[in-house]
């Protein structure tokens, strides 16, 4: 009898650990609220008349690259993302048309499948203008919109006072994977952007060139 009680306790403990390990800390203590809004928008790279030019630092697996990142919306669902040195030598050149991604060019040091795939997803999340809302939450000074992409979830944090998109969190069911932070927002342009990976050694820092 005592053995059966011990077995039951162990099973209950395992089940508890499985469920707690699968819960996402991001949503802990959030208040779920209703919304009639269908989409959440990211308009930071949505103007075809603007060349979005940033000083960039990319640290990837102990390799450091500095230079200039240019993001250009070239069509209704088209973007070009180009990273060069300050002297104009191209480091990579990505093209996005709808859901289609094309690696136009990348230097050998970065041309590893896992690096290309990660950069592809990072910049896709950065430039995507609309996402279908699944749920809405209220937390601190933000309205948070939950959206779905592939096997992951994105959380868009909209500041209640400024109505600006301040953060996007990309997560699995149990862990945050990537955090995009937007700061110094002016005329629908984010002048500072950080892309931080929580589980791999890859960070991107962007600071927009000041207007002359």
N, C-alpha and C positions, 0 to 999 in steps of 0.2 A: 504493500500500500504506500509506504513511504517512498519507494522507488518511483511509483506512478506519479506521485505529487511532484517529485523532483523533475521528472520528464515534462510534466505539464507546465511547470514554472519555466523551464528552459525554452519550451516552444513559445510561450507567451513573451519571453524576453527577446527571442529572435525576431518574432513578428513586430514587436515594438521598435527594435533597432532598425529593421527594414523600413518601416513607415517613417520613422523620424529621419533616417538618412536620406530618404527620397523627397522630403519636404524642402521647398525652396525658401531660404532665409529671406530673400528679397521681398516676398509677399507677407511675411510674418506681421501680424497685427494691422494689416491693411483693412480698410472698410470698403466693401463692394457696394457700388452705387449704380443706378440705372442710367442709361444714355440712349438717346435716339440718333446719335451721331454714327454714321456708317464707316467713315474713314478717319484716320489720323494722318496729318500731313507733315512732311519735312521739306520746307521750301528753300533751304540754304543753298542749293545748287540747281535751282529751277529756271533761271533766267538765261535764255540763249544769247542775250546781248552782253553778258558779263563773262570775262575770263577770270576765274577764281584762282588767284596766284598766292601761294603760301611758301614761307620758309619752312623747310621740313627736316625733321630728324627721325630716322627710322633705325631702331635697334632690334636686330633679329638674331637670336642665338649667338650673342656676343660679337656680332658684326655690326659696326656702326656706319650709317650712311647719312650724309648731310647734303642738302641741295635745295632745289625748288620743285614744288609740286603744283601742277596746273590741272585744274578740273574745268572742263568745258562741256556745257550741254549743247550738242550739235543737232538735235532734232527732237521730235515729240517724245520719243522713248530712247534717246541716244545720248551717251556721255563718253567722253574721252578723258582718261586719267594718265598723265605723263609726269614722270619723275626724272629730273636731270641734275647734274652737278651745277654749281654756280657759274661754271664756264660753258655750260650748254651741252655737255656730253650726256647722252640719254642713258638712263639706268633701267627704266622700264616704261612701257607704253601699253596701256590696256584700253580696250574698246568694249563698251556695253551697248547692246541694241536689244531692248526688251529684256528677255531672260537669257539672251545669247551673249556669251563672253568670248572675246578674242584676245589672245596674247600676241600683240603685234611685235613686241620686242622685249627682251629682258636680258640683263648681263648674266654671265655664267655663274657668278657668285650667288645670285638669287634664284637661278633657274633650277630650283628643286621642287618637285611636285607638291610637297606639303607646304612649302613657303608660298608658291604661286596660288595654291588653293585657298590658303589663309588670307593673303592679300586680296584675292578676288572677292571673297566673302566680305571682308572688312569694307572695301570701297563700294561694293554693291549695297551694303547696309547704309553707308554714308550718303549715297546719292539717291537712294530710293525715295520717291516723293509721296507715295501713298501706301497705306497698309490697312487691311480690313480689321476693324475692331471686333474683338471677341468679348472683352469685359472691360469695365471701367472701375478704378479704385480712387479713393481719396486718401492721401497720406501727407502729413505735415502741410507744406505750402504748395503741394503739387496735385494735379490731376494725372493719373497714370492710366494709360491705355495698353491693354494686353492684345498683342497680335500674334499670328502664327506664321512661321515660314519653315518649310521642309520639316525636319524633326525637332526644330527648336522653337522657342518662344521669344518674342521681343516685347520689352516694356518701354513705352515712350512717356517720359516725364515732362509735362507741360506746367510751367510756372503759373500759378493762379493770378499773380499780380501783373506780371509782364506779358503773359500769354505766349511766352517763347518756349521752344523746345530746348530744354537744358541737358537732357541725358537720354541715352538709349542703352538698355541693358539686354544683351543677348544671352539666353540661358537654356539649359536642358531642364528636365523635370526636377533635378536635384541641385544643380550648381550654376552659378553665374559663370559665363565663359568670356564674354567681351563687354567692356563698358566704354561707350562713347560719351565724352563730355564736351559740351559747347559753352563757350564763355565770350564775354565782351561782344554781345550781339548788337549790331547796328544796321538799320535799314535792311532787315531780313538777311543779313550776312553774319556768320559766326567768325569772329576775328581770331579766336583761339579754339583749337580742337585737339583733344587727346583721345587716342584709341589705346586702351590698355587691356591686354589679355591676362586673365587670372590664372591660367593653367600652363601657359607656355611663355618662353622668353621672347616676346614681341610687343614693342610699344612704338606708337607713332605720335609725334608731336608736330602740330601745324600752327603757324602764326602768320596771319595774313599780312602781306606787304601794305604799308601805310600809303594812303593816297598822296600823291605829290601835290 
